[in-house]
């Protein structure tokens, strides 16, 4: 009984602290990982919209070349979307400077502290996480599963990475399609 209680108390007091600055590769990794959580229907949605748009352009203009240009333009937009979003997030995040993030197994959950702001996300406001080879992606609750924040592994030691994974596993569902390569 005492061993079970001390194990529960130790789990409740687990705190992992990270200090880092996010760049474009971090955000690219986060958005790619989020895209893999959507399943096959979510992955087909983008190309299906491109095909429908090209078909409607072809029907309206009665020109196969206009439809081909619309289709290629939509596909290029889909391919570059992740890198454009990552660049935008990195540019906006550069102004905030480095982050200190504290992940706690208690109700305090995740606390983000920057040079000019501090915010906290409780566990109920997070819908899950995805682990990649380079970091952990915190997601908003379903059905949206938006990227809330990215926690890079480069700011953690091996023991801290295992402790952070344990806290996230206890508190959030893992949304990864496949386990990361270690």
C-alpha positions in Angstrom: 0.0 0.0 0.0 2.8 2.4 0.9 4.7 1.5 -2.2 1.7 2.2 -4.4 1.1 5.5 -2.7 4.8 6.6 -3.1 4.7 5.5 -6.8 1.5 7.6 -7.3 3.1 10.6 -5.5 6.3 10.3 -7.5 4.2 10.2 -10.7 2.3 13.3 -9.6 5.5 15.3 -8.9 7.1 14.5 -12.3 8.3 17.8 -13.9 10.3 18.2 -17.1 11.7 21.5 -18.1 12.8 22.4 -21.6 14.6 25.5 -22.9 14.7 26.1 -26.7 14.0 28.3 -29.7 11.8 26.9 -32.5 12.9 27.2 -36.1 11.5 26.3 -39.5 12.7 22.6 -39.3 10.9 22.2 -36.0 7.6 23.5 -37.3 8.0 21.5 -40.5 8.3 18.3 -38.4 5.3 19.3 -36.3 3.1 19.9 -39.4 4.2 16.7 -41.1 3.5 14.7 -37.9 0.1 16.3 -37.6 -0.7 15.4 -41.2 0.0 11.7 -40.5 -2.7 11.7 -37.8 -5.5 12.4 -40.2 -5.7 8.9 -41.7 -6.3 8.1 -45.4 -9.5 10.2 -45.7 -7.7 13.3 -44.4 -4.7 12.7 -46.7 -6.9 12.3 -49.8 -9.0 15.4 -49.1 -6.3 17.8 -50.5 -5.8 16.1 -53.9 -9.6 15.5 -54.1 -10.2 19.2 -53.8 -7.6 19.8 -56.5 -9.3 17.4 -58.9 -12.7 18.9 -58.2 -11.4 22.5 -58.8 -9.7 21.5 -62.0 -12.8 19.7 -63.2 -14.9 22.8 -62.5 -12.4 25.1 -64.3 -12.6 22.7 -67.3 -16.4 22.7 -67.3 -16.7 26.5 -67.0 -13.9 27.4 -69.4 -14.2 24.4 -71.7 -10.4 24.5 -72.0 -8.3 21.5 -71.0 -5.1 23.6 -70.7 -6.8 25.9 -68.1 -7.9 22.9 -66.1 -4.4 21.4 -66.3 -2.9 24.7 -65.0 -5.5 24.9 -62.2 -4.7 21.3 -61.2 -0.9 21.8 -61.2 -1.3 25.0 -59.3 -3.4 23.3 -56.6 -1.0 20.4 -56.3 2.0 22.8 -56.0 0.1 24.6 -53.3 -0.4 21.3 -51.4 3.2 20.4 -51.7 4.5 23.8 -50.5 1.8 24.3 -47.8 3.8 22.7 -45.0 7.0 24.7 -45.7 5.1 28.0 -46.0 3.3 27.4 -42.7 6.6 26.4 -41.0 8.3 29.5 -42.3 5.5 31.7 -41.1 5.4 30.1 -37.6 9.2 30.4 -37.3 9.2 34.0 -38.3 6.4 34.9 -35.8 8.1 32.8 -33.1 11.5 34.5 -33.6 10.1 37.7 -32.2 9.1 36.0 -28.9 12.7 34.7 -28.3 13.5 31.5 -26.5 10.9 29.5 -24.6 11.0 27.8 -21.3 8.4 25.0 -21.1 7.6 23.1 -17.9 5.6 19.9 -18.3 4.1 18.7 -15.1 2.2 15.6 -14.3 0.0 17.6 -11.9 -3.0 19.7 -12.9 -0.7 22.5 -13.8 0.0 20.6 -17.0 2.1 22.6 -19.6 3.4 26.1 -18.8 5.0 28.1 -21.6 7.2 31.1 -20.7 8.7 33.5 -23.2 10.5 36.8 -22.8 7.2 38.8 -22.9 4.5 36.3 -22.0 3.5 33.3 -20.0 0.6 30.9 -20.6 -0.6 27.6 -19.3 -2.4 24.8 -21.0 -4.4 22.3 -18.8 -4.5 18.7 -19.7 -8.2 18.9 -20.8 -7.3 21.6 -23.4 -5.0 19.1 -25.2 -6.3 16.3 -27.3 -3.2 14.2 -27.7 0.3 14.1 -28.9 2.5 12.7 -31.7 6.1 11.7 -31.1 8.5 12.1 -34.0 12.2 11.3 -34.2 13.0 15.0 -33.4 10.3 16.0 -30.9 6.8 15.8 -29.4 3.8 17.6 -31.1 1.0 18.6 -28.7 -2.4 18.7 -30.5 -5.7 20.3 -29.8 -8.7 18.1 -29.0 -10.6 16.2 -31.8 -12.0 16.8 -34.3 -9.5 19.5 -35.2 -6.2 18.1 -33.9 -4.4 21.4 -34.6 -0.8 21.8 -33.6 -0.7 23.5 -30.2 3.0 23.4 -29.6 6.2 21.5 -30.4 8.7 20.2 -27.8 12.0 19.4 -29.5 14.0 16.4 -28.1 17.3 18.3 -28.7 16.5 20.3 -25.6 16.3 17.2 -23.5 18.7 14.5 -22.2 17.9 10.8 -22.7 16.4 10.5 -19.2 14.3 13.7 -19.6 13.0 12.4 -22.9 11.8 9.2 -21.2 10.3 11.1 -18.3 8.5 13.5 -20.7 7.2 10.5 -22.8 5.9 8.9 -19.6 4.1 12.0 -18.5 2.5 12.5 -21.9 1.5 8.8 -22.0 -0.2 9.1 -18.6 -2.1 12.2 -19.5 -2.7 12.2 -23.3 -3.6 9.7 -26.0 -0.8 9.1 -28.4 -2.0 9.9 -32.0 1.0 8.6 -34.0 0.3 6.5 -37.0 3.6 4.6 -36.4 6.2 4.8 -33.6 9.3 7.0 -34.1 12.7 5.6 -35.0 15.1 6.0 -32.0 
